[in-house]
Amino acid sequence: MNYFIQTERLGLRNWEESDIIPFAKMCADKIVMEHFPAVLSLKETTDLITRFKKHLQDYGYTYYAVETLNTHEFIGFTGIAMQTWESDFTPAVDIGWRLKQSAWGKGYATEAAKACLTYASEILKLEEIISVCTFHNIPSENVMQKIGMQFVKEFEHPKLIEYPKLNPCKLYIFRPKK
Ligand SMILES: CC(C)(COP(=O)(O)OP(=O)(O)OC[C@H]1O[C@@H](n2cnc3c(N)ncnc32)[C@H](O)[C@@H]1OP(=O)(O)O)[C@@H](O)C(=O)NCCC(=O)NCCS
């Protein structure tokens, strides 16, 4: 298997046709999507995968599909992507993650995210990587802290203005040491 990034237990790769159904299942899970405006339909998930693949073509990186090395089971995504929504800290490359429930509590998100951050700073030579989570998304904020990101501020996310329960959001940043 061709991985862009490999860790002790995980492989981060491009998206495949066979990811659509398991990814749609996790994006339709209310618990996985608790900190997002809504769960996604099959079409919305398929479109999302198309966008992730296009982002890889355009920028050379994306939110990668993540699978376990031992069973090759698809467990969700982790990766980096260009964010261009309006704010005083964008455009910026962000790091993000979403795993299916059965893959939580194993340290997989932190393991994949740490490797992405190293890849972004050492291979892609990015000077700054941001991460954003909604105010109450403690598991996601924990990942940010565990991979060494620094809290910057709370802010009103322009894409979540219609969802007051999800705002304010928290901004974290990582600047590799030179
Ligand atoms: C955010 C998310 C990826 C975090 O997943 P997670 O499994 O909690 O995160 P980690 O990979 O860091 O795992 C941490 C847990 O694994 C446990 N763990 C078990 N084995 C481990 C190991 N070998 N190494 C490290 N941690 C391990 C840790 O003790 C920790 O448990 P704790 O949180 O109870 O202390 C997950 O909650 C998710 O997909 N949420 C829905 C989507 C979402 O909100 N995405 C973020 C949007 S901003």
The ligand as an ORCA input file, in Angstrom:
! r2SCAN-3c Opt
* xyz 0 1
  C     -11.468     14.010     18.197
  C     -11.251     12.509     18.161
  C     -10.548     12.108     16.850
  C     -10.379     12.133     19.359
  O     -10.245     10.737     19.436
  P      -9.582     10.037     20.736
  O      -9.578      8.604     20.478
  O     -10.227     10.569     21.956
  O      -8.141     10.687     20.721
  P      -6.723     10.006     20.938
  O      -6.292      9.321     19.710
  O      -5.803     11.080     21.406
  O      -6.947      8.942     22.053
  C      -6.938      9.369     23.382
  C      -7.370      8.276     24.295
  O      -6.814      7.019     23.911
  C      -6.282      6.365     25.094
  N      -5.263      5.416     24.640
  C      -5.432      4.066     24.612
  N      -4.339      3.486     24.087
  C      -3.472      4.472     23.795
  C      -2.158      4.487     23.228
  N      -1.554      3.366     22.838
  N      -1.556      5.683     23.037
  C      -2.151      6.822     23.408
  N      -3.407      6.878     23.949
  C      -4.058      5.697     24.141
  C      -5.814      7.503     25.926
  O      -5.724      7.136     27.280
  C      -6.894      8.550     25.694
  O      -7.999      8.319     26.519
  P      -8.663      9.528     27.326
  O      -9.079     10.553     26.288
  O      -9.797      8.894     28.027
  O      -7.579     10.037     28.213
  C     -12.604     11.758     18.230
  O     -13.248     12.129     19.435
  C     -13.522     12.062     17.042
  O     -13.363     11.522     15.947
  N     -14.538     12.928     17.281
  C     -15.538     13.248     16.283
  C     -15.012     14.121     15.152
  C     -14.467     15.434     15.669
  O     -15.044     16.062     16.558
  N     -13.335     15.849     15.061
  C     -12.660     17.067     15.447
  C     -13.289     18.283     14.916
  S     -12.448     19.743     15.462
*
